[in-house]
Amino acid sequence: MAYIAGLIIAGLFFLALHYFTELTKKQKALITIIISVVVLSAIAFNIYSSSQREKMLTVVMKFNQNKTVKCNGIDVDNKNYTISIGTYTFIGKENTPNYGQMISASSCE
């Protein structure tokens, strides 16, 4: 849906260029293409960020369900780690071999 809004904005921008500037058609087309690329890049970045966030939340959900998740080759479970919800980071519990170790939930599978 967002890409449609982006294309509409690019179209409106092109119309504004058409009626309110003295640029050639080639210059107008170039400006429209550049604006379209910027808008579409922002949309692609948002889609990527959303998928990464969903992946991270899935890992956190598995951890909260007392399942073991794998992060950078390390098994993370609630016996040896706690989770910091603000940063979505697993922190090694006291009196465990992993004490003080911090692992980002975004690096987990």
C-alpha positions in Angstrom: 0.0 0.0 0.0 2.8 2.4 0.8 4.4 2.0 -2.6 1.1 3.2 -4.2 1.2 6.3 -2.0 4.9 6.8 -3.1 4.0 6.6 -6.7 1.1 9.0 -6.3 3.4 11.5 -4.6 5.9 11.1 -7.4 3.2 11.7 -9.9 1.9 14.8 -8.1 5.5 16.0 -8.0 5.8 15.5 -11.7 2.6 17.5 -12.3 3.9 20.3 -10.2 7.1 20.3 -12.2 5.1 20.4 -15.4 2.9 23.3 -14.5 5.2 25.5 -12.3 8.7 25.2 -13.8 10.5 25.9 -17.0 12.5 22.7 -17.0 12.7 20.5 -20.1 10.9 17.2 -20.2 14.2 15.4 -19.9 15.1 17.3 -16.7 11.6 16.7 -15.3 11.8 13.0 -16.0 15.2 12.8 -14.4 14.0 14.6 -11.2 10.9 12.3 -11.1 13.1 9.2 -11.4 15.4 10.4 -8.6 12.4 11.2 -6.3 10.9 7.8 -7.2 14.1 6.0 -6.4 14.4 7.8 -3.0 10.7 6.9 -2.1 11.0 3.3 -3.3 14.3 2.9 -1.3 12.6 4.2 1.8 9.8 1.7 1.3 12.3 -1.2 0.8 14.1 -0.2 3.9 10.9 -0.2 5.9 10.0 -3.6 4.6 13.4 -4.9 5.6 13.3 -3.3 9.0 9.8 -4.8 9.6 11.0 -8.3 8.7 14.0 -8.0 11.0 11.8 -6.9 13.8 9.4 -9.8 13.3 12.3 -12.2 13.3 13.6 -10.8 16.5 10.2 -10.9 18.2 9.8 -14.5 17.2 13.2 -15.3 18.9 12.0 -13.4 22.0 8.7 -15.3 22.0 10.5 -18.7 21.8 12.8 -17.6 24.7 9.8 -16.6 26.8 8.2 -20.0 26.0 11.3 -21.7 27.7 12.7 -22.9 24.4 16.4 -22.7 23.5 17.4 -20.3 20.8 20.7 -20.3 18.9 22.6 -17.0 18.7 25.9 -16.8 17.0 26.5 -20.5 17.7 25.6 -20.2 21.4 22.6 -21.9 22.9 20.5 -19.3 24.8 17.9 -20.5 27.3 16.2 -19.1 30.4 18.4 -21.1 32.7 21.6 -19.3 31.8 20.2 -16.0 30.4 17.7 -13.3 31.2 16.3 -10.9 28.6 16.3 -7.1 28.7 13.1 -6.2 26.9 14.1 -2.5 26.3 17.1 -3.5 24.1 16.1 -7.1 23.3 19.4 -8.4 24.7 20.1 -11.7 26.4 22.3 -11.2 29.4 24.1 -14.1 31.1 22.8 -14.8 34.7 25.0 -14.6 37.7 26.7 -17.9 38.8 26.7 -19.3 35.3 29.5 -19.7 32.9 27.9 -17.0 30.7 27.8 -14.4 33.5 27.7 -10.9 32.0 27.7 -12.0 28.4 25.4 -9.9 26.3 23.8 -11.2 23.1 21.5 -9.2 20.9 18.3 -11.0 20.0 18.6 -9.7 16.4 21.6 -12.0 15.9 19.6 -15.2 16.7 17.9 -17.7 14.6 
